[in-house]
Amino acid sequence: MVSFEIDGQTLRLQLDLVKDAEPIKGDVRDAAGTAHPFTGWLELVQTLERLRAPGTTTEEDRT
């Protein structure tokens, strides 16, 4: 689990990694269980930043 503190609220995300993948690869699951796939460190960071942005909803991330 990954947690972020945003305006006094905690955002909990689940990080699923593909073992031995090169580069790093996996999914970040939001509180609703929606998977947000990434490949590489940059995409992982971009995904985390997008999910922790104020006002971001699961519905917005699906599109």
C-alpha positions as CSV (number, residue, x, y, z in Angstrom):
1,M,0.0,0.0,0.0
2,V,1.1,3.5,-0.8
3,S,-0.4,6.5,1.2
4,F,-0.4,10.2,0.5
5,E,-1.5,13.0,2.8
6,I,-3.6,15.5,0.9
7,D,-5.2,18.5,2.7
8,G,-5.5,16.4,5.9
9,Q,-6.9,13.4,3.9
10,T,-5.0,10.2,3.3
11,L,-5.1,8.6,-0.2
12,R,-4.5,4.9,-0.2
13,L,-3.3,3.2,-3.3
14,Q,-2.2,-0.4,-4.0
15,L,0.9,-1.0,-6.0
16,D,1.2,-4.2,-8.0
17,L,4.6,-4.9,-9.6
18,V,5.5,-7.5,-12.2
19,K,8.4,-9.4,-10.7
20,D,11.7,-9.1,-12.5
21,A,10.2,-6.8,-15.2
22,E,12.8,-4.5,-16.8
23,P,12.0,-1.7,-16.8
24,I,9.7,-1.6,-13.8
25,K,6.1,-2.5,-14.7
26,G,2.7,-2.9,-13.0
27,D,-0.5,-1.3,-11.9
28,V,-1.5,1.3,-9.3
29,R,-5.0,0.6,-8.0
30,D,-7.1,3.5,-6.6
31,A,-9.5,3.2,-3.7
32,A,-12.2,2.0,-6.2
33,G,-9.9,-0.8,-7.3
34,T,-9.4,0.7,-10.8
35,A,-6.0,-0.4,-12.2
36,H,-3.8,2.3,-13.7
37,P,-1.0,0.5,-15.6
38,F,2.5,1.9,-16.0
39,T,5.8,0.9,-17.5
40,G,9.0,2.5,-16.3
41,W,9.8,4.8,-13.4
42,L,8.6,8.0,-15.1
43,E,5.1,6.5,-15.8
44,L,4.9,5.3,-12.2
45,V,5.6,8.8,-10.9
46,Q,3.2,10.4,-13.4
47,T,0.5,7.9,-12.4
48,L,1.0,8.7,-8.7
49,E,1.0,12.4,-9.3
50,R,-2.2,12.2,-11.4
51,L,-4.0,10.1,-8.8
52,R,-3.0,12.4,-5.9
53,A,-3.9,15.6,-7.7
54,P,-6.6,17.6,-5.8
55,G,-10.0,17.2,-7.5
56,T,-9.0,14.0,-9.4
57,T,-11.8,11.5,-9.4
58,T,-11.8,7.9,-10.4
59,E,-14.1,8.7,-13.3
60,E,-11.7,11.3,-14.7
61,D,-8.8,8.8,-14.6
62,R,-10.7,6.2,-16.5
63,T,-11.0,8.5,-19.6
